[in-house]
Amino acid sequence: MVKKYLNTNNLDCSLPLLKAKLFLSKLSAGDVLEVTAIDPTSWEDFASYAKISGNKLLQASKKKNIFIYTIEKK
């Protein structure tokens, strides 16, 4: 299991998810990506994306104003 990190704190609405999708496309099945974002709409975006894509949202949390998503590629 490879763990990669993606900081999208400087991006707004839907761009954190887009960047994560592009990053995930380069990973192998079973690899894990941790994404940080400050966009509050990303909470729903990442949950919906996990359901649609089949990738596994291992964890979603919020620390102060930063959202942290851990995703395992299918």
N, C-alpha and C positions, 0 to 999 in steps of 0.2 A: 504494500500500500504506500503510494507516494502521496505526500501532502504538499500542496502548493498554496501560495497565498496571493490574493488579488485585492489591492486597496482601490476602492472606487469612491472614496470619500469626497472627491472633488467633482463628482458627476451627479446630475439631477435626473429626475423622473425617467424611468425605464432604461436609461443608459447603464446603470449598474448591472441590470439583468442581461442586457445585450453583451456587455464586456464579459460577463461570466459565461454566457453561452459560447462565445467565441473561444474563450480560454478552455472550456470543457471539451470543445471539439478537438483540441490538440492532445488531450489526455487519453490514457488507456482505461479500459473497464476496470473498476475497482479503485482507481486513483481518487484521492480526496482533495477538494478545493475549499479553502476557507476564504470567504469574501467579506470585506467590511464596507459598509455604506452608511451615509448619513441621511439619505432620502427616506422619509417616513413611508412613502408609497411602496418602497421595496419590500416591505414586510409581506404584503399581499402578493406582490409580483413573484417572489421566490417560492412561496407556498403553491401558487397556481402552476408555476413552471415545473415544479417537481412532480406534480400530479400528471401533467400533460406529457412531459418528456420521458417519464419513467426513471429519471435520475432520483436518487434518494436524498432527501433533505434530512441529514443526520441530526442537525441542531440548528435552532434559530434563537438568538438571544439579543438582548439590548443592554449595553453598558453605557450609562450616561446618555449621550446623544448618538451613539454608534451602534448600528445593527451589525451582527455577526452571523453569517450563514455558513454552515459546513455541509457540503454536498458531495456525495459519492457518485461517480459516473457509472452508469449501467453498462 
